[in-house]
Amino acid sequence: MGHLLLLFTVLIYALTPINGDFVIEEQKKLQKRNIGQPEKDIEVYSIDINCRVTSRFAHNIITSRAVNLANISKEAFFDVDLPKTAFITNFTMTIDGVMYPGLIKEKEAAKKQYAKAVSRGQTAGLVRASGRNTEKFTVSVNVAPESKVTFELVYEEMLKRRLGKYEMFIKVQPKSLVKSFQIEVDIHEPQGISFLDAQASFITNDLQPAIKKSLLGKKGHVSFKPTKDQQRSCPDCETTLLEGDFTVTYDVNRESHGNIQVVNGYFVHFFAPPKLPGVPKNVVYIIDRSGSMMGKKIDQTKEALLQILNDTPQHDHFNFILFSYNGQLWKDSLLQATPENLEKARTFVKNITTDGVTNINDPVLMAVELLNKAHDFKRVPERSVSIIILLTDGEANAGESNPAKIQENAKKAIQGRYTLYSLGFGQSVNYPFLEKLALENSGIARRIYEDSDAALQLQGFYNEIANPTLTDIEMQYPENAVSDLTQNNFKHYFEGGEIVVAGRVTDNNLNSFIVDVKAEGADTSLEYTERVHLDEKVDVSKEQKYIFGDFTERLWAYLTIQQLLEKRLHAPPSEKENLTAQALDLSLKFKFVTPLTSMVVTKPEEKDKSQEELIADKFVEEIRDLSGRYHAQNLRRPVPVALSPNFGQQGPAGPSPNWVDSDPHVVINVPQMNDALCFNIQEKPGVILNLIMDRVLGISVNGELIAKEKSNETYFGKIGIVNKNTKIRIEVNTDRVTVLKNKNKKTFLWQKTGSISEEGFNLVINKRTNLTLSFGEGATFFIILHEVWKSHPFPMRFLGFYTLDDYAFSRGVHGLLGQFFHGIEYEISSLHKNEKSGKQTATMKVKNNLLTVTRGSEKDYRSNFRNGIKTPCWFVHSNGEGLLDGTHTDYIVSDIFSNA
């Protein structure tokens, strides 16, 4: 499946830039304009999306052209969302005929440029964030008056067949009328194209003629070229109606079980046999029912399970294991999917409730034992597929909680006999752990995003594996005539899918290419043979010249790199180094931006500035070591944040935060220097401080101070969070959490675990401990409830506030914490030890100020709620004076929900 999200927005701002898709900023030195004259602007006059697909391998070029019609310089941002499975292969900017290319290098070789760009506070990561199926590429450039700029981005990917079709998804949202807007998709499939379709969610009767489709044998063509008038939302409007999904779907003729193509010394073999009888499934569903699944998550899970039960064929067997503190079996053995048993299962599913913590190890082992007994006692068909489907939204924090030990236990128990699929619900899961757990047991992991369609996501995953037709597939190629094969043994083949194998042909004198496929079907063993006579075969590269003739070699490289990177995730250390070296060599040779490479982009700047080097990186999930701690991350963010240890009960997973905690200490992480800055805020009780203010996202966070009894020390006793876009206000105090939306109000006491989840908003409260709050895929906050027990001379409660995913905020974000979200530049010098205190002191140069700072430490309480873990930092005295923009009193606001 291919996904391409393309966003271009044209806006004017006289001050600082904000996050946008094609955002244009006036320079701070505004030039005089003729009053009464219409203001000219940068005009995006062309957007061209060109997709060429040869044998499922897509080569995509996105080109945008703009001209600055103003008499002053403007800043333009080029923003494109790419498929997660794609590799960027090229990027260029052309300004007034001068081309500025991107160069792909080993990631290690690009680190110095990256660190230098970050230290200057510049946008260092071009691939900035990740959504469901996409990751964002963005870059900006200063455009001189009356100058033109052309952005061109190239990426490649292999389209995967799912549920009987290939799909290319294009998100269209130009935001303004464009003189020349076009999408061109050319498809060449040697097997012939069986159907071709193109749809758009925003299509009107007037726009329908702009979509053109043609299909002739092996070639298909789709174009979408709306005129400027057709783009208008109404006849006299200057706004566009081009906003939504543009989808191209197709499939190929399948007269035989497969197709082989040999081009320029490389081959690719597509295997998808015609409709076969289904192989019975034995499925054990392991469902998380811990407290964090409360509310919408468990409701959507139940909705999906009920639909899955409706779609379960009678020859299948199934059972459920619910887990929180431990595993709870529905029935002692697997049941056949008879109408009577399915009805009992529906009743069981409808009555699932939530409570408790997360024990993953025990229910996985229970599922294996359940399947072992079913096979040993022949309670399931001999020719059947046994599957474990694990769904969880949290991390293991009960029973065996060490991720490495759980993986070891599961692999030892399964012994390659069954397939385990991991579904991670939401952002708080330890996804790399779930991914490795699945990969080590022949399965895959899939993230289920918290949204209104989560139930459909679950059903969609099940549909992909609902109908196995072959098992134990072994694909054999000419001995001594091929090398460098991609994976050629597969556990299952599911109807509607496709198996793809590629390799190098080493025998130049080979006259015929023979493939033998052996597999187990529903009733018998099966063998397939495919033969290609090379001396008689039409030269495919000439036949497909209008596309690109080296697709087999690039497809082989693409598949090989993907599989090498996947193997690295669960390979022993002795093999990991070799797998990394192979993947890196191929990434550099074929100029793919992968997790091992970076693209260095040098962009022009104003004459009085040096050239700026940016880094484009491949987004990857955070990686943890065997103890569950994070140890690596790709360089996708404007500031490469350090990674934190495993949290305790249901805590969030992610990068080290900036935070305010204790009395109150402000800690600012500066990971590119492997260090932190900190300062205290001394104010009177009742004072409300603004921590975060992001007018673009409509998010603000304020904290109110309370005093410790018989002490001058102050702490946060109340946190107010506002999201104007979702019209949500949250008040967190030491007794309760209150969520206000329009006239609706929900209250949660800290004495109980609770949650609320809806589109773009998720809140999880862990009893008397902490809460996690997230808005969509960014802006995640973690709040800790501190309790000084009654046995203490001065008992009290107070709050600690931590931020995650700071990169998701706009460039204009501010506040005591917010002003540091996109990095800070400083230098440390004149190190010496204070003779009286024994502490190390230094001189810090920051924001053109020279400050005397002291080496100290502050506590991070996330993984140790009682005592905290010391974090070294440079302490800035006098309420952060010189480090802050202005003084701390500038951040005092009048109301807990202030959002100016």
Secondary structure, DSSP 4 states (H G I P E B T S, - for coil): -EEEEEE---EEESSS--S-SSEEEE-SSPPP--TTSPPP-EEEEEEEEEEEEETTEEEEEEEEEEEE-SSS-EEEEEEEEEETT-EEEEEEEEETTEEEEEEEEEHHHHHHHHHHHHHTT---BSEEEE-SSEEEEEEEEEE-TT-EEEEEEEEEEEPPPBTTBEEEEEEEE-SS--SEEEEEEEEE-TT-EEEEEEEETT--TTTGGGEEEEEETTEEEEEE---HHHHBSSTT-SSB---EEEEEEEEE--SSSEEEEEETTEEEEEE--S--PPPPEEEEEEEE-SGGGTTHHHHHHHHHHHHHHHT--TT-EEEEEEESSSEEESSSS-EE--HHHHHHHHHHHHT----S----HHHHHHHHHHHHHHHHTT-S-SS-EEEEEEEESS---SSS--HHHHHHHHHHHHTTSSEEEEEEESSSS-HHHHHHHHHTTT--EEEEPSSTTHHHHHHHHHHHHS-EEEEEEEEE--TTTEES----EEEEEETT--EEEEEEE--TT--EEEEEEEEE-SSSEEEEEEEEETTTS--HHHHTTTS-TTHHHHHHHHHHHHHHHHHHHH--HHHHHHHHHHHHHHHHHTT-B-TTEEEEEEE---TTS--EEEEEE-----EE-TTS-EEE--S-SSS---BPPPPSTT---SBPPPEEETTTEEEEEEGGGTEEEEEE----TT-EEEEEEETTTTEEEEEEEEE-TTSS-EEEEEEEEEETTTTEEEEEESSEEEEEETTEEEEEETTS-EEEEETTEEEEEETTTEEEEEETTEEEEEEEEEEE-TTSSS-EEEEEEEEE-GGGS-TT-BSTTGGGTT---EEEEEEEE-TTT--EEEEEEETTEEEEEEEEEEEE-SS-TTT-EEEEEEEEHHHHTTTSSS-GGGGEESSTT---
